[in-house]
């Protein structure tokens, strides 16, 4: 039992690494499936477009999906057109949006890296080029047929010898793999620099940052459970009153202003140790409504302005 709990704790602590590893394996499998099943290089003047579409279109789709599945995207944009200050009262829109973009770029970069390491898409795209400079570089030391029949290289239908044909294919695949490793190294180094910069600019210490992350995870989990609990109670009350044809009892709920404040993206303030927007609302934005004996959430600013 202790061993199982130890394994479970390790998995929870390393869930980010495990998640990225699973994403990498899924990307590799998807790329391999695309290469074997869907990808058929036309071996014509359309090689460039066809190869680039298979190289970049899935990356673009993964980028869009990254925005869709990122909760911060919807927390940032929900209601921002009607009242931008309620979402980002301190004007941190660009900063948060860049964070969302960087997190959404993980899957596309993985796809491009795996696709380039495989070399199939790049080989097809480059074999259809009409650029004299690229042709001079690719066909250097090769027969003149290379200039005229390079687009047929992926299908092996050139009039060149099998040896020259294979050398050209290997050369194009080598170029693709070099670009793939360059992308991996660049992305890794950029990620390290970004993380180091973020930690250097941190307003809290390492231990407090660890506590902050733990608190955020616990609050998110308990908030989801509380949503379910209150939704069940409210729906049960409404259905009971509907079928029994009677007036409902008072059901304590946060005010509209409290929902708005708790939905803001949180910015840490050293003078007040609030670890989330919800924490800040509870600490600074709660007071008892004089009209009701129930505890209701009312923003202090709203009450004062009223």
GUKE-629658 format. One line per 4 residues: number of its first residue (from 1); for each residue y, z, x of C-alpha. Coordinates in steps of 0.25 Angstrom, whole numbers, plus 5000, padded with zeros to 4 digits. Each point is the difference from the previous one (the first is absolute). Layout:
<pts>
NUM = Y/Z/X ~ ...
</pts>
This chain:
<pts>
1 = 5000/5000/5000 ~ 5010/5004/5011 ~ 4996/4987/5007 ~ 5003/4992/4988
5 = 5014/5007/4998 ~ 5003/4997/5014 ~ 4997/4985/4999 ~ 5008/5000/4987
9 = 5012/5007/5007 ~ 4999/4990/5011 ~ 5000/4988/4990 ~ 5012/5006/4993
13 = 5008/5002/5013 ~ 4996/4986/5005 ~ 5002/4993/4987 ~ 5011/4991/5005
17 = 4992/4995/5012 ~ 4988/4998/4991 ~ 5008/4993/4990 ~ 5006/4990/5011
21 = 4986/4998/5006 ~ 4994/4997/4986 ~ 5012/4990/4998 ~ 4997/4993/5013
25 = 4985/4999/4997 ~ 5004/4994/4986 ~ 5010/4990/5007 ~ 4989/4996/5009
29 = 4990/4997/4989 ~ 5010/4993/4992 ~ 5004/4991/5011 ~ 4986/4997/5004
33 = 4997/4997/4985 ~ 5012/4991/4999 ~ 4996/4992/5013 ~ 4986/4998/4995
37 = 5002/4997/4986 ~ 5014/4995/4996 ~ 5005/4994/5013 ~ 4997/4986/5003
41 = 5010/4993/5009 ~ 5003/4986/4995 ~ 5001/4994/5014 ~ 5012/4992/4996
45 = 5015/5000/5001 ~ 5000/5012/4990 ~ 4993/5009/5010 ~ 5013/5007/5004
49 = 5004/5004/4985 ~ 4985/5003/4997 ~ 4998/5009/5012 ~ 5013/5008/4999
53 = 4998/5002/4985 ~ 4987/5007/5003 ~ 5006/5008/5011 ~ 5013/5005/4993
57 = 4997/4999/4985 ~ 4990/5012/5000 ~ 5010/5008/5009 ~ 5011/4997/4990
61 = 4991/5005/4988 ~ 4996/5012/5008 ~ 5014/5003/5002 ~ 5004/4999/4985
65 = 4987/5009/4997 ~ 5005/5010/5010 ~ 5013/5001/4992 ~ 4993/5001/4987
69 = 4991/5012/5004 ~ 5010/5008/5008 ~ 5005/5011/4990 ~ 5013/5001/5008
73 = 5004/4985/4996 ~ 5000/5004/4985 ~ 5006/5014/5003 ~ 5012/4992/5007
77 = 5002/4989/4990 ~ 4997/5007/4987 ~ 5014/5001/4993 ~ 5008/4996/5012
81 = 5007/4988/4993 ~ 5005/5009/4989 ~ 5004/5012/5009 ~ 4998/4998/5015
85 = 5005/5013/5004 ~ 4990/5008/4992 ~ 4989/4994/5009 ~ 5007/5001/5013
89 = 5012/5009/4999 ~ 5002/4999/5015 ~ 5000/4985/5001 ~ 4987/5000/5008
93 = 4994/4988/4993 ~ 4999/4991/5012 ~ 4993/5011/5008 ~ 4990/5002/4990
97 = 4998/4985/4997 ~ 4997/4998/5015 ~ 4990/5011/4999 ~ 4993/4993/4988
101 = 5000/4986/5007 ~ 4994/5006/5013 ~ 4989/5007/4993 ~ 4997/4987/4992
105 = 4999/4992/5012 ~ 4988/5007/5005 ~ 4990/4991/4992 ~ 5007/4987/5003
109 = 5000/5003/5015 ~ 4986/5003/4999 ~ 4997/4987/4993 ~ 5008/4992/5010
113 = 4993/5007/5012 ~ 4986/4998/4995 ~ 5003/4985/4996 ~ 5006/4997/5014
117 = 4988/5007/5007 ~ 4991/4991/4992 ~ 5008/4987/5003 ~ 4995/4991/4989
121 = 5013/5000/4992 ~ 5009/4998/5013 ~ 4991/4989/5005 ~ 5001/4992/4988
125 = 5015/5002/4999 ~ 5003/4996/5014 ~ 4991/4988/5000 ~ 5009/4994/4990
129 = 5013/5001/5007 ~ 5009/4988/5003 ~ 5009/5007/5010 ~ 5000/4992/5013
133 = 5002/5013/5008 ~ 4988/5007/4993 ~ 4992/4987/5002 ~ 5004/4999/5015
137 = 4996/5015/5002 ~ 4987/4999/4992 ~ 4995/4987/5005 ~ 5004/5002/5015
141 = 4989/4995/5009 ~ 4992/4994/4988 ~ 4997/4985/4996 ~ 5011/4992/4993
145 = 4992/5001/4987 ~ 5004/5015/4999 ~ 5014/4996/4996 ~ 4995/4991/4989
149 = 4988/5007/4995 ~ 5003/5015/5002 ~ 5000/5002/4985 ~ 4985/4997/5000
153 = 4997/5010/5010 ~ 4995/5011/4990 ~ 4990/4990/4994 ~ 4995/4995/5013
157 = 5003/4986/4996 ~ 5008/4995/5012 ~ 4997/4989/5009 ~ 5000/5009/5012
161 = 4988/5005/5007 ~ 4993/5013/4994 ~ 5005/5007/5012 ~ 5014/4997/4999
165 = 4999/5003/4985 ~ 4994/5014/5002 ~ 5010/5003/5011 ~ 5012/4997/4991
169 = 4994/5008/4989 ~ 4998/5012/5009 ~ 5014/4998/5006 ~ 5006/5001/4986
173 = 4992/5012/4996 ~ 5004/5007/5013 ~ 5014/4998/4997 ~ 4998/5006/4986
177 = 4993/5012/5006 ~ 5011/5002/5010 ~ 5010/5000/4989 ~ 4991/5010/4992
181 = 4999/5010/5011 ~ 5015/4998/5003 ~ 5003/5003/4985 ~ 4991/5013/5001
185 = 5006/5005/5012 ~ 5014/4997/4995 ~ 4997/5007/4987 ~ 4994/5012/5006
189 = 5011/5002/5010 ~ 5011/4998/4989 ~ 4992/5010/4991 ~ 5000/5010/5012
193 = 5015/4998/5002 ~ 5003/5002/4985 ~ 4992/5013/4999 ~ 5007/5005/5013
197 = 5014/4997/4995 ~ 4997/5006/4986 ~ 4994/5013/5007 ~ 5012/5001/5009
201 = 5010/4999/4988 ~ 4992/5010/4992 ~ 5008/5012/4995 ~ 4988/5009/5000
205 = 4990/5005/5011 ~ 4986/4995/5001 ~ 4994/5012/4993 ~ 5010/5000/4988
209 = 4997/4985/4999 ~ 4985/5002/4999 ~ 5003/5011/4990 ~ 5009/4990/4992
213 = 4989/4989/5000 ~ 4990/5010/4995 ~ 5009/5005/4989 ~ 5003/4986/4996
217 = 4986/4997/4999 ~ 4997/5012/4992 ~ 5012/4998/4991 ~ 4996/4986/4997
221 = 4985/5004/4996 ~ 5005/5012/4991 ~ 5011/4991/4994 ~ 4989/4990/4995
225 = 4991/5011/4995 ~ 5012/5006/4993 ~ 5004/4987/4994 ~ 4986/4999/4994
229 = 5000/5014/4995 ~ 5014/4999/4993 ~ 4997/4986/4995 ~ 4987/5005/4993
233 = 5007/5012/4994 ~ 5012/4992/4995 ~ 4991/4989/4994 ~ 4991/5011/4994
237 = 5012/5006/4993 ~ 5005/4987/4995 ~ 4987/4996/4994 ~ 4997/5013/4994
241 = 5014/5000/4993 ~ 4999/4986/4996 ~ 4986/5002/4993 ~ 5004/5014/4994
245 = 5014/4994/4996 ~ 5008/5012/5005 ~ 5012/5002/5010 ~ 4996/5001/5015
249 = 5003/5013/5008 ~ 5010/4999/5011 ~ 4994/4994/5013 ~ 5007/5004/5013
253 = 5003/4987/5008 ~ 5009/4996/5011 ~ 5014/4994/4996 ~ 5003/4986/5002
257 = 5009/5004/5012 ~ 4989/5009/5006 ~ 4991/4988/5000 ~ 5010/4991/5006
261 = 5003/5010/5011 ~ 4985/5003/5003 ~ 4998/4985/5002 ~ 5010/4998/5011
265 = 4995/4997/5014 ~ 5001/5013/5008 ~ 5009/5002/5012 ~ 4998/5013/5008
269 = 5012/5009/5001 ~ 4999/5011/5011 ~ 5009/5009/4992 ~ 4990/5000/4989
273 = 4985/5000/5002 ~ 4996/4991/4989 ~ 4988/4992/5003 ~ 5001/4990/4988
277 = 5010/4996/4989 ~ 4991/5008/4990 ~ 5002/5012/5009 ~ 5015/4998/5001
281 = 5001/4999/4985 ~ 4992/5013/4998 ~ 5007/5008/5010 ~ 5015/4995/4997
285 = 4999/4993/4986 ~ 4993/5010/4991 ~ 5007/5009/4990 ~ 4996/5006/4987
289 = 5006/4993/4988 ~ 5008/5009/4991 ~ 4995/4993/4987 ~ 4986/5002/5003
293 = 4991/5011/5004 ~ 4991/4990/5007 ~ 5002/4997/5015 ~ 5006/4986/5001
297 = 5004/4992/5012 ~ 5015/4997/5000 ~ 5008/4995/5012 ~ 5011/5009/5004
301 = 5010/4989/5002 ~ 4997/4994/4986 ~ 5002/5014/4994 ~ 5013/5002/5007
305 = 5005/4986/4997 ~ 4997/5002/4985
</pts>
